[in-house]
Amino acid sequence: MSAQILDKVREYKPPMSYLRRVIVELPELIYKRWMKLKAEDGYPDQGFDVWITAKTRDVYLGVHEGESIQEATKGLLEMWVQNFANNLPFIREKGKSIRDLVSKEIEENPEKAQGAGIVVGRGPQMFANKQLEMLAASKFNGKIIATDGALIDCLKRKIVPDYVLTVDGSPIIDKWYNDPLVNEYGSQIKAILSGTVHPNVVSRIEKAGIEPHFFIPIFDDFRSAQGFTQIESMATKCARYPEGLVLVAAGGNAGTTCWILGSNVLRLSPLALIGIEFGYRPEDEIESTYYWPKVLMGFEAIDKTLEAYTKMYNPEFDCWVVQDPIMRHYHASFMELVTKTPPWIQTLVCSPGSLYEYREPKSFSCKPFEQFLRENSL
């Protein structure tokens, strides 16, 4: 993207906090009534924030950008249903659940950090700053979780991730596993897969000797018996998994889901993010950015298309980041999920990008990747 185009897009300043603290004085009688209602709704031992969030989940406040994108993804429902139907026999008979990744130690000590971890995405700043080369040269002794798009790049540098993750249901995702190196190192890797990934991907993973573990991404209201998410859950219940597969708020992309796996399932802390950037560099050609064709489809002219793009300044890394509507949505979803993560899980953003907001306590912050590696290597 040229400097001239960068000047045309408007500046966007994300909110510094996705939480608002409200203090309300209640008469004792009202408080008791609320406590009773909360218990009757199935939240007797949880805070009012959890109960009110559940009660207001479906309250409509008008269409915003994220809702428009979520609505557009419903056009993929038929593909996801077909994929899930084809994968179901394998899931019930041979596949494993991500619940199997939860060790006895994690079950017994759910608030104990299980060591350091790294999530590897595919953002341009990670490659520009040669962060995979840094990782390859280090003696990092924690767990590595890679998005499918980063797998082959890791293996080419002799970085063997402990986990690789796929959420996209498109058959084109097979390309991220189509390399002899995947066969060579497959037995050392566990795959984390949405139940709606394409069957070709499942077959390719099995052929490479990668152990598959499945989950269900939350697609719609998981409480509704008529919703696709709930139908998936019920369909996966079997003798091996009487509760069905685990439901995961995946954030709509592999990078966010990798972070969810590391923080909320594997309990890794500190957890470094490289290549999870949710944006593009100002110097990147706009026509080569990942979602350019999708954004272009919504407009009649390129000048109009540019109105959908925004730029934001990251003061922690002293850089500008350009975002399309989809990247802004992913960014907002990620930050919303951060507020639901246990405060003792420390997330460290190590690649320049759109992520830099803080919350208290400071369990989410930025740190140079070199420093993280020095602190967490043998």
Buried (B, 14 or more C-beta within 10 A) or exposed (E): BEEEBBEEBEEBEBEEEBEEEEEEEEEEEEEEEBBEEBEEEEBEEBEBEEBBEBBEEEEEEEEEEBEEBBEEEEEBBEBBBBBBEBBBEBBBEEBBBBBBBBEEEBEEEEEEBBBBBBBBBBBBBBBEBEBBEBBBEBEBEBBBBBBBBBBBBBBEEEBBBBBBBBBBBBBEBBBBBEBEBBBEBBEEBBBBBBBBBBBBBBEBBBEBBBBBBBBBBBBBBBEEEEBBBBBBBEBBEEEBBEEBBBBBBBBBBBBBBBBBBBBBBBBBBBBBBBBBBBBBBBEBEBEEBEBBEEBBEEEEEEEEBBEBBBBBBBEBBEBBBBBBBBBBBBBBBBBBBBEEBEEEBBBBBBBBBBBBBBBEEEBBBBBEBEEBBEEBBE
